[in-house]
Amino acid sequence: MNLLGIGEIIGGVGKIADDLITTDKERLTLAIEEKKIEAGLIQSQIEVNKAEAQHASVFVAGWRPFIGWVDAPVGRGEIDVRTYVVWCPDLGQRQEDGATIPATDPADAAEGWAEWHDRSSAEYRIASGREEIVIVRDVETGEQREWIVRGEAMPYYTAQPGESATIRAQVAPGRWAEVPRRP
């Protein structure tokens, strides 16, 4: 196990020591010391892992299982991320103008393009309900197909305490003190 490149450092020190040490006994003693250092590092990492697993916060305790669940299908080849080129002829784009989008399938690539286009243009035409026809080309196979993309706006609102003169004017005279407010 190579933690943070320590294995290479230990190996490098061992190589230098190899040049200085001439007997088999000295080499064996050095090898044992290297293994002890490596075992200590591994044990330290195990203790960190245990402490993280027992942490009250799901963000600390759950990150390793989360990565395992998300990354395992990719590592086993169950999720195939491919590269697609996506462009919109109605916007005057040609294939050479297309955006390179990594995606799991052509529909995912078309949706990725729509999100990218709305963000980069700052017009959010697709999220506002406009449909666009895009061409999605699989870089590996050369297959291409038209897709219709559309989106929807998802508003996000915030509130903070404040005192508006307009609201204050609407409260009956003498009753402003009774209006509930946040501390």
C-alpha positions in Angstrom: 0.0 0.0 0.0 1.4 3.4 -1.0 0.0 6.2 1.2 0.7 9.6 -0.2 3.8 8.4 -2.0 5.5 7.2 1.2 6.2 3.9 -0.4 8.3 5.5 -3.1 10.2 7.6 -0.5 10.9 4.5 1.5 12.0 2.6 -1.6 14.3 5.5 -2.6 15.9 5.6 0.9 16.3 1.8 0.6 18.0 2.1 -2.7 20.5 4.7 -1.3 21.0 2.5 1.7 21.5 -0.5 -0.6 24.5 1.3 -2.1 25.9 1.9 1.4 25.1 -1.5 3.0 27.1 -4.4 1.9 26.1 -7.4 4.0 23.0 -9.5 3.7 22.3 -9.0 7.5 22.3 -5.2 7.1 20.0 -5.5 4.1 17.6 -7.8 6.0 17.6 -5.4 9.0 16.9 -2.4 6.7 14.1 -4.4 5.0 12.5 -5.2 8.3 12.6 -1.5 9.4 11.0 -0.5 6.1 8.2 -3.0 6.6 7.7 -1.7 10.2 7.4 1.9 9.0 4.9 0.8 6.2 2.9 -1.2 8.8 2.8 1.8 11.1 1.4 4.0 8.3 -1.2 1.4 7.3 -2.3 1.1 11.0 -2.5 4.9 11.2 -4.8 5.0 8.2 -7.0 2.2 9.7 -7.4 4.3 12.9 -8.4 7.3 10.8 -10.9 5.1 8.9 -12.4 3.8 12.2 -12.7 7.4 13.6 -14.5 8.6 10.4 -16.9 5.6 10.4 -18.0 6.4 14.0 -18.4 10.1 13.4 -21.9 11.5 14.1 -22.0 13.5 10.8 -23.2 11.5 7.8 -20.9 13.6 5.6 -17.8 12.3 7.5 -19.0 8.8 8.2 -20.7 8.2 4.9 -18.3 9.5 2.3 -16.5 6.2 1.8 -19.6 4.1 1.4 -21.1 6.7 -0.9 -18.0 6.6 -3.1 -18.2 2.8 -3.1 -21.8 2.8 -4.2 -21.3 5.4 -6.9 -17.9 4.4 -8.2 -18.3 0.6 -8.1 -20.6 0.4 -11.1 -18.3 2.6 -13.1 -15.3 0.5 -12.0 -17.0 -2.7 -13.1 -17.9 -1.2 -16.4 -21.7 -1.3 -15.7 -21.9 2.4 -16.5 -20.3 3.4 -19.8 -19.4 7.0 -20.0 -18.8 8.0 -23.6 -17.9 11.2 -25.3 -20.4 12.9 -27.5 -20.3 16.1 -29.6 -23.6 18.0 -29.5 -24.6 21.0 -31.6 -27.8 22.9 -32.6 -28.1 23.8 -36.3 -31.0 26.2 -35.6 -28.6 28.3 -33.6 -26.2 28.4 -36.6 -23.9 25.7 -35.1 -22.1 23.1 -37.1 -20.5 19.9 -35.9 -17.1 21.6 -35.5 -18.8 24.2 -33.3 -20.3 21.4 -31.1 -19.7 21.0 -27.4 -17.9 17.9 -26.2 -20.1 16.3 -23.6 -19.2 13.2 -21.5 -22.4 11.2 -20.9 -23.8 7.8 -20.3 -26.1 7.9 -23.4 -27.1 10.3 -26.2 -30.2 11.6 -24.3 -27.9 12.4 -21.3 -25.6 14.2 -23.7 -28.4 16.2 -25.2 -29.6 17.2 -21.7 -26.0 18.1 -20.8 -25.7 20.3 -23.8 -29.0 22.1 -22.9 -27.8 22.8 -19.4 -24.4 23.9 -20.7 -26.0 26.1 -23.4 -28.4 27.8 -21.0 -25.6 28.5 -18.5 -23.1 29.8 -21.0 -25.6 32.0 -22.8 -27.2 33.3 -19.6 -30.5 33.5 -21.5 -32.0 30.3 -20.1 -34.2 30.0 -23.2 -34.5 26.2 -22.9 -35.2 26.3 -19.1 -37.9 28.9 -20.0 -39.7 26.4 -22.1 -38.2 26.8 -25.6 -37.5 23.5 -27.4 -34.3 23.1 -29.4 -33.4 20.4 -31.8 -29.8 19.2 -31.4 -27.6 16.7 -33.1 -25.8 14.2 -30.9 -22.8 12.4 -32.3 -21.1 9.5 -30.5 -17.3 10.2 -31.0 -16.4 6.6 -30.8 -18.9 5.0 -33.2 -19.8 8.0 -35.3 -23.5 7.4 -34.9 -25.6 10.6 -34.7 -29.2 11.4 -34.1 -31.5 14.4 -33.6 -32.9 15.0 -30.2 -35.4 17.6 -29.0 -34.4 19.2 -25.7 -36.6 21.2 -23.4 -36.3 22.3 -19.8 -38.2 23.9 -17.0 -37.3 26.7 -14.6 -37.1 25.7 -11.0 -37.4 29.0 -9.0 -35.5 29.4 -5.8 -36.6 31.9 -3.2 -35.0 33.3 -0.1 -36.3 35.5 2.7 -34.7 37.6 5.4 -36.2 39.7 8.2 -36.7 43.3 7.5 -38.9 46.3 8.1 -40.5 47.8 5.0 -42.0 51.3 5.1 -44.8 50.1 2.8 -45.8 47.3 5.3 -45.4 49.6 8.2 -47.9 52.0 6.6 -50.4 49.2 6.2 -50.4 48.3 9.9 -53.1 50.1 12.0 -51.7 53.1 13.8 -50.4 52.2 17.3 -50.3 48.4 16.4 -46.7 48.2 14.9 -45.3 46.9 18.2 -47.7 43.9 18.1 -46.5 42.7 14.6 -44.4 39.5 15.2 -40.8 39.8 14.1 -37.8 37.5 14.2 -35.2 38.4 16.9 
